[in-house]
């Protein structure tokens, strides 16, 4: 157990969050408990533990706790810490996207319908969410075409000199110039609300009655306008399928276990209609992990700024359903009920969610099956599959500004959020790529998990040996596998990429143009561009700083004030005397400096 001795007396019986750390101090698991002592004790009883729990316990070196006032607060804190630290042994929800919502701002006499990605407690009414921004935008265009509601911003609305083009094409009543009364506009807003809340049939029936009355009164232009409105609404409504008539807003959670992983799907139902869905997939998880995954999903997915429905139905009862509901109610500002599906209609929704999860697993595994990284294990003779690959390249200019650029490929994609630049002061001024790579290896070992399955180095045998030396210096020798890719000439003097591995004198024989070699070349080129981009930015920043310091009367202190306040030479060139005076300069000094900065444009 990594030398960790657990004593239950050292932990309180109150609710809270526990953070399990490994020998390097990295958080490997975050959990919450109604009683910290009881929950932590369960990890060390040694009976009926899953393989995952045994693996977790084996790496624990320390446990920190954070006390909370209730289980609800513990759940909120747990979700926040999981998102922040992404611990290795937690089932982490990797969907951090914000989804599109329709927002009807009812704080003004003439509300408008806009698209947003964040819910704010400002009295507005929200509809959604939509996982496809393009589909939401198309729906918004259709709604604002059908209903003559304003599209302009509040600033444009307040300052418009004449009606806009939308008024002239019949898509806005021009309330900005008083061409429609607040009462008439409010009637249009009520139609929009009725349509968005699923009462379209009732709305169409009322409009048909109004159309007949207008025709009877010989108001044929009004009757024709209502006819076109009804036709457009029917065309839009026909694409919506009623699933739970009269049941309101809810989300349905389903899952599917395949041979290679666990998938979940969250189906959004609004006013009895399936509006959209979002899917999740965790490779290498199975049925034994389903309870933890589904229990953790609501607290991680729903949060501040997200639309939260009043109900969430699940395929089985979640053990912490009550606490999860209370936690989500904090974000929603109203009650949230989480319960297992009951009745044929709700169970039918769970089946729909399960079918979506099954299709999501099939699609994700199809992509993973076509993943070129799956070819590397036999080609490079690796001990295990290379799921996470880190590729490193060194960039400098004449030995100055030495940086290492590291790009990451994981689970079938370039994981740009894990890209890193390392500034290597240890190698500064040396022009020694071997020294730089050894310094990077030390830094990488110190940064800890998540560990790669393979590190690919842009270089040959010398660069490979330098990384091995750095890892040994950091006490991380053998932590992950290594390979190096370098261009070498053969007998015909043409350059070909060769792959070197530790312990081998000669390169591996990868056929030119083979999928695995093309993939490694792509990773190498991506790392090279990434490292070079940082090096260029560093040179440009240094040149700009020098440009400011070259101004007569500007010393390091004033230059620092300017960079902190304006951030770029372009912004400095636009600085006014008043802005410079606010930095603490005398008025005459500020006026002279403003003129000199303007000359930099």
N, C-alpha and C positions, 0 to 999 in steps of 0.2 A: 504493500500500500504506500509505496514511495516514502516509507519512514513515518507515516502519519499515525498517531495514536489517538483514537477517539474516546473521549470521556463525556458521557451525557450530562454530567453535573456542570460542565462548562458552558452549557447552552440553556437559554431561558425556555419557559413553557408558553410564552406569549407568541402572537402571530408575527410574521415577518418574512424576510427574504434571505436566503443563504446563497453565498457565492463560493463555489468550490474552485480551488486554484491548484495548478501543478507546481513542480519544483522550480520552474522559472518565474512563478508569480502570475502566470497568465490564467485568466478565468476560463475554466473548461465547462462549467455548468452553473446555471442560475435556476433556482427553484423557490417556491413559496410554500408556506405552511400555516395552518391554524395554530399548531404548536411546534415550534422549531425543534425542541428536544425530541419529541416523539417522531417527527419526520426524519430527522437526521439519524436517529437510532436505527431506523428501519434499513438504512444502507449498510449497516455493519453487523447485522444479525447473521449473515452468511447463509440464509435459507431461502430457497425458491427465488434466487436472483436470476434475472435475465442476463444473457451474455453482454448486453450493452451496459447494464449496471455493474457487472463484475469488471468490465474494462474501465469504466469510470472510476470505481473505487481504487483500482490499482494505480492510478496516476495522481490521486489526491495527496497534496502536501500541506494544505491549509484550508480552513473554512472560515470565511468572514460572514457575519450576520448583520442585517439591518432590521431593526424593530419597527413595526407599524402599529397603528391603532386598531386595525381590524383586518380580517381576511380580504375584504374588498380592496383596501389600500395596498395590501401585499400583492394582490393580483395585478393592480395597475403598475406598481413599481417593478414587478417581475417582467411584465411585457416591455416596459421601457428599457430595462437593463438588457434583455435579450436582443432587442433591436440595436442597442448601442454596441454590445460586445460580440454578438453572434458566436456564442460559445460552441465549441466543437461537439459536445454531447447533447446539446439541446436540439429539438426539432424546430429549426428556425424558418419562419415564414419569409420567403425572399421576395414577396410582392410588396414593394414599397411605393408602387405607383399611386398617384391620386387620380380618381376617375372624374369624368365630366358630369356635371349636374346642370339642370336648368334652374335659374334663380329668378323669381318674380318679386321685384322690390316694391313692396306696398307702402313704403314710407312717404311716397309722394302722391300728388293728385293724379299724375299721369304715369303709372308704373310702366317699366319696360321689362322684357324677357331677355335675359342674358345667359351666357354659358360661364360656368365657374368650376374650379376644382376644390373649393374649400367652403365648408359650412360655417357661417358666422352668425352669432346670436344677435341679429340686427332687425328682427321683425320680418325678414323676407321669408318667402315660402320656396322650398326646394323640391325638385322632382328629379328622379334618377336613382342610381347612377348608370352611366353608359361607359362600357369598357373601350369602345371605339370612338375616338374623338371625331373621326371623319363621319361616322354614322350620325353622331349627335349633331354635328354641324349641318348635315343634310336635313335632319329632322327640324332643327331650328329654322333653317331657311324656309322649309315648307310651312311651318307654323306661322312665321311672320309674314308669309305670303298670303296664307288663308285669312289670318286675322289682322286687321289694320291697326297694329300696335306699333308704337314708336321704337326706332332702333338706335337713335342717336344718344350720345352720352349726356349726362346732366349738364356739363359745361357747354356743349354744343346746343342743347335744348334752350339754355338760358340766354344764349347770345346769338341765336339764329336770326338773320335779317329777313329771310324769305323762306317759304316752304321748300323742302328738299326734293330731290328727284323721286324718292319713294312716294311722296304725296301725289306727284303728277302721274305715276303709273298705278295708282290706286292701292298702294300697300301701306299707307299711313294717312291718318285723318288730319295731320298737321295741327296737333294741339299746341305746338310751339307758337303758332300765330293765331290761336283762338278760333280755329275753323271747326273745332269739335268741342262740345261742352263737356265738363267733368262728368255729368250724368251719362252722356252717350259713350264716353270713353270707358267709364266704369262698367257699362253693359258689355263692351268688348272684352274687358279684362275678366269678367265673370264667365264669358264664353271660353276664354283660354283656360281658366281654372277648371271648368267643367270638362273640357276636352282632356286636360292633363291628368285629371283624377278619375278618368275612366267613365264619366257620365256622358259619353258621346251620343249614345242612342237617345237619351232624354233631351240632349241639346238639339240633335237633328230633328226630333219630333216637334220641338218648340219652334225651330226655324221654319219647318215646313208649314206649320200653322200660320206663322207670320207671313210667309210667302203667299199663301192663299188669300190672306186678308189684304195684302198689298195689291194683289192682282184684282180682287173684287173692288177695291177702291180706285182702280185704274192707275195705280202707281207702278207702271210696268218696269221702269228703270230699277226701282227698289226690288221688285219681285225677281228680275233677272239677276241682280247682284246676289240675292239670297239663294237663288237656284245654283249659281256657280259656287257659292260658299258650301252649300250642302253636298254638291258633287265632289268638291275637293276633299271635304271631310270624310266622305264615304270611301274615297280612294285610299286615304290614309288609314282609316280604321280597319279596312279589309285585311291589312297585313298583320294585324294584332290578333293573337289567339287568346280567348278567354279560358282561364284554367280554374280559378277559384272565384266565381262570381260572388260579389258582396263580401269577400273576406279581407279586403284592405291590403296594406303593405306588409310584406314579410320576406325573409330570405330563407332558402332551403339549402341545407348542407348535406352533401353526399360524398361517398368515397369509393375507391376501387383498389384492390391489391392485385398486382400482376407478379410475374416471376422476377421482375427486375426492380420493382419499386412500389411506392404508395402514391396514389393520386387522390386529390380532393377537388370538389367543384362547389362553388357557392352560386346558387341561382337567385337572381333578383326578381321578385314578383311585386308588381305595383298595381294596385287596384284590380287584382284578380288576373293580371296579364303578365306573362313571362316577358320581362323587359330585356334582360341581358344575363350574362354569367361571367365568372372568372375562375380560372383553374390553377391548381398548384400541383407540384410533383416533387417527391423526395426519392432519389435513387437509393437502392439497397435497404429500404425500410419494408417491413411486412405487416401482417395482421396484428402481431404483438405490439406494434407501435401505433396502431390506428387510434386507440383511446387517447394517448398522449398528444398525437398530432391534432385530432379534432378538438380536444379540450383546450389546447393552446391557441388554436386558430382564431377564435373570436376576439380575444384580448389583444392579439398582435395585429389583426386586420383592421378592426374598428378602432378608431382613435379620434383625437381632436381634429376637427375639420372634415371628418368623414360623415357621410349620411348613414345614420343608424336607424333601421326600421324598429317598430315596436315589438316585433316578434322574430325569433329565429327558431326554426324547427330542425331537428337533428335526427339521424337514423337510429340512435339509441340515447338513453338518458346519460347526460354528462355528469360526473360526480360532483363538480363544482358549479353546476348550472346556476344556482341561486346567487353565489358570489360573483360569477361572471356577469350575470344580469345586472346586479347592483353596480358593478364597476362600469359597465357600458352606460348605465343610466346617468352616471356622472357626466359623461361626454354628451349624451343626447339631451339631457335636461328634462327627461321624462322616463317613465318606467319602461324597462325592456324585459320581455319574458323569453326564456330559453327552455324549450321542452322537446321531448321526443315526439315524432309525428304520430298523430292519432286520426283514425278515420281514413276512408278510402281516398279522399281528395288529397290530404296531406301526405299520405304514404305514396300516392302517385307522383307528387312533387319530388319526394326523396328519390324515387326511381329515376325521374328525369335527371336529377343532380348526379346520381350514380352513373347513369349512361354518359353524361358529359365527362365525368371523371375517367370512365373507361376509355373514352375516345381521346382524352387528353394524355393518358398513359400510353396509348398506342402511338399517338403522334410523336410524343417526346422520345419514346424508345426507338421509333423509326429513325429519328434524327441522331440519337446516340449510336444506333447501329451503323449509321453511315459516317460516324465521327472518325476522321483520319487518325485521331490519337489512339484509337483502339488497335491500330496496326503497329504501334511502336513496341509493344511488349515483346513480340517475337522478333521484330526486326532489330531491336537494340539489345535483345536478350536481357530484358529487365526482370526483376524478381516478381513484380506485380504490375497491374494495369496502371498506366499513367493517366490518372484522372485530372490531376492538377500539375501543370507544367509551367515553370517560371523560366523565362529567357532573359539573359542579362547581356548588356553590351556597355563598353566604356567609351566615353567621348571626352575629348579635351582639345585645346588649341595651344600647341607649342608647350604643353605641360601645364597650362593654366586653366582654371575652371574645370577641374576634373570631376565628372559626374558619372554615375552608373545608372543606366535606365533599365528597369525591370518590368516586363509585361507578363501577364498571367493568362493562361488558357485553362479553363475548367469546365467540365461537363458539357463539352460541345460548343463553347463560345469563348471569345476573347473577353475576359472579365475586366473591363476598363476601370471599374471602381477599385480594383486591387492593384492597379499600376502604381509604381513607386519610382521616385528619383532619389538617389543617395549622393549627397555631396561628400566627397572623399578628401578631407583635409590632409589625411595621412600621406596621400600620394601627390599632393599639390606641388607643382614645379618640377616633378621628376620625369615626366614623359614616359613613365614605366607602367605599361599596361598590366604586367604581372603583379607589381606592387598594388595597383589599383584594384585588381580582381581579388587579391588576398584580403585587402581591406574591406571590400564589399562582402566577402564571405563571412568575415567576423561580424559585420553589422547585421547581415541577414540572420546569422545564427542567434544573435542577441535579440532580434525582434520576435522570435518565437513562432508559435502556431498562427495560422494554419501552415503546416509543413507541406512542401511540394512532394509529389511522387518522383519528379524528374526536374533537374535544373539543366537547361541548355545554355551553353556558353558560346559566344561569338569568338572563335579562336581555335587554335590547334592544341597540340600536346602540352606546350608550355603554359598556355592559359588554363588548361584543365588541371595541370599540376599546381598552379598558383591557387586555384579555388580549393583544391584538396588541402593545401598547406594552411589556408586561412581557416577552414572548418576544423582542422586538427588543433589549431591555436585556440579556437573558441570552444574546444571540447565537444564539437558536434560532428566528428568524423563518422561517416556512414549513416548520418541522419536521413539522407535522401540520396537518390542515385544521380549521377552526373553524365553528361555527354557534351562534346564540343563539335562545332561545325566550322570548317575552314575551307577556303578555296586553295587548291594546290594544283600544280601543273603535272601532267603525265608526259609520256614519251613524245607525244605529238605537240607538246608545248601549249596545249589548250588548258584552260582552267576548269577544274571540276570541284564540286563540293565533296569533302570527305568528312566522315563522322568518326570521332575518336571516343573511346570509353576507357575508364580507369583500368589499369592492369593489362592493357593490350598495347603491344608495340606498333602493330599495323592497324590501319583504319578498317572499319566494317565495310563489307561490300554491299552497298545499297545501289541498286540499278539507277542510272540517270533517268529522270523523268518518272520514277516510281511514285505512287501516291504518298508514301511515308517520307521520302526525301523532299518532295515538293512541299509537304506540310512543314517539315523542319526548316526549309528555306524561308517559308512564309513567316514563321515565328522569328527567325533570325532577322529578317528584313524589317519586321514590325518593331522589334527591340531597337534596331539601329536607328530607325526614324524617330522613335520616342526619345532615345538618349540624345540624339543630335538636336531635337527641338528644344530640350531644356538647355543644352549648351549654348545654342544660339540666343535664347532668351536671356541667359546670364550675361553673354557678351553685350547684347543690346542694352540691358539694364546698366551694365558698367559704363558703356559709352554715354548713355544719357546722363548718368550721375556725373561723369567727367564733364559733360557739356554744361551742366548747371554750375559746377565748381569752377569752371573757367570764367564765369562772369565776375567782373571786378567788384569786389566788396562782398562777395558771397563766400563765407567760410563753411566748414563742416557743420557747425551748429545751425546756421541759417538754411543750408541745404537740407538738413534733416527735417527742419520745420516745414519747408516747402514740400518735400516728398510725403511727409505724414499728412499734410493738409490736402494736397491736390492729387498725388498719386501718379501723375504723368506730366511730361513736358508740355503736351498739348493743353492740359488743363492749366498749367502754370502760365502759358502764353495768354490765356484768357483772363488771368487774375486782375482784379481791380485794385486801385490804391486802397480802398476801404478794406478789402479782404486781407491785403498784406499788412495794413496797420493793425488789424485784429490779431495778427500773429505776434505783436509786440514790437514791431518796427516803428521808428519815428515817421511822421507824415512825409517829410522831405525824402527820407531814405526809401520809404515805400513807393513814392512817386517815381523816383529814379529806377528802382528795381522793376516796377511794372513796365516801364519803357524798355528796359533791357530784356525782360522776359518776352515781351511782345515780339521782339526781333528774332526770337528763336523759331517762330512759326515758319 
